[in-house]
Amino acid sequence: MKKYNFNAGPSALPNDVFKYSSEAIKELDNIGLSILEISHRSEKFAQIINRAKDLTLEISGLESNEYEVLFLQGGASHQYLMVASNFLNDVAGYVNTGTWSEKAIGEAKYYGNVIEVASSKDKNHTYIPKNIKISDDVDYLHITTNNTIFGTQFHKFPVTDSPLIADMSSDIFSRKIDFSSFDLIYAGAQKNIGAAGVTMVILKRELLERNKRKIPSILSYRNHVDKKSLYNTPPVFSIYTCMLNMEWILRSGGIEAIEKKNIEKAKLLYNEIDNNDAFYGFVDKSDRSIMNVTFGIDSNYDSEKFDNICSNNFIHGIKGHRSVGGYRVSLYNAISIDSVRVLVNIMQEFKKNR
Ligand SMILES: *Cc1c(COP(=O)(O)O)cnc(C)c1O
């Protein structure tokens, strides 16, 4: 039996993506070749990557004359370096909401000065800083929209006249937002877009004008834009899974329908955490993430017993991040409400049978 997979990433993908991508490994669209053996310069792959770009713009509601979409390698972690090498000329502002923000800040410091304009470190990243004030002369402001590890999420974004750059790895396409208020968005595919190995970048063309430093080609957004993500061999299969997943998003009713379902799933689980004495949430209620739900077990209950019940019931991937402990349930787009119901029932049984 297939498990209920609540992994934080790589994570569950829609069944359609597993089905169509595995068929394409055997043979892609009756062309006599596997997706794994076609040339990245072939007409067939041009159709796939162009379709993936078009779907990205369609889902995010952005215009192709204003925004570029890139599919790059190196993960979100590589974007920390690319963002700073391309756009940190003097000083940049970063909001520190956890481990991933801290990594982004660490890489940026190789290129210039970083002002931590706000931080949630004082309370171990259990909330999102509010009323963030930014001096307007920063090269850009960088935020992490969803804190995958601690389970907090921006529900309102900082307003700034400087370019706004976001790591959206764990909540992209999970909710309706105004994508046009961002100048650069990046996301490792393995949480909510597709198979690991590719990073989606959505970039406002105007931003490229702000690049002043001479940088190696592999780090240069301009180079990747000019080469249409084909500067070097791209991860063909991962990009194909992104295309399939975005087609699934549209078939499922688009981002509005996905958001509605995601909110419903998160409510169901948070409701159980709040009303079941065996469990307690880790973060401020107003800043809770609808993607990564973190919680602990009350000390009067036996967590080992809970772990056993979960594994006996095919629940997979809910152990908290090693830096936080407890539990983390990731509710990415592909997770069904029925899977969440299974978990909630187990939580209720666990409390009753203490
Ligand atoms: C998972 C994650 C990352 C790391 O992504 P890689 O693709 O492994 O580099 C970065 N930021 C956030 C918010 C994440 O959730």
The ligand as an SDF file (V2000), in Angstrom:
LIG
                    3D

 15 15  0  0  0  0  0  0  0  0999 V2000
   13.9510   23.3800    1.0300 C   0  0  0  0  0  0  0  0  0  0  0  0
   14.2090   24.8340    1.0570 C   0  0  0  0  0  0  0  0  0  0  0  0
   15.4280   25.3780    0.6060 C   0  0  0  0  0  0  0  0  0  0  0  0
   16.5700   24.5300    0.1240 C   0  0  0  0  0  0  0  0  0  0  0  0
   16.4000   24.2090   -1.1650 O   0  0  0  0  0  0  0  0  0  0  0  0
   17.5240   23.4260   -2.0100 P   0  0  0  0  0  0  0  0  0  0  0  0
   16.8080   23.2600   -3.3080 O   0  0  0  0  0  0  0  0  0  0  0  0
   17.8020   22.1460   -1.2850 O   0  0  0  0  0  0  0  0  0  0  0  0
   18.7180   24.2900   -2.0950 O   0  0  0  0  0  0  0  0  0  0  0  0
   15.5650   26.7400    0.6250 C   0  0  0  0  0  0  0  0  0  0  0  0
   14.5880   27.5450    1.0680 N   0  0  0  0  0  0  0  0  0  0  0  0
   13.4130   27.0620    1.5240 C   0  0  0  0  0  0  0  0  0  0  0  0
   12.3590   28.0020    2.0050 C   0  0  0  0  0  0  0  0  0  0  0  0
   13.1990   25.6960    1.5250 C   0  0  0  0  0  0  0  0  0  0  0  0
   12.0310   25.2060    1.9720 O   0  0  0  0  0  0  0  0  0  0  0  0
  1  2  1  0
  2  3  1  0
  2 14  2  0
  3  4  1  0
  3 10  2  0
  4  5  1  0
  5  6  1  0
  6  7  2  0
  6  8  1  0
  6  9  1  0
 10 11  1  0
 11 12  2  0
 12 13  1  0
 12 14  1  0
 14 15  1  0
M  END
$$$$
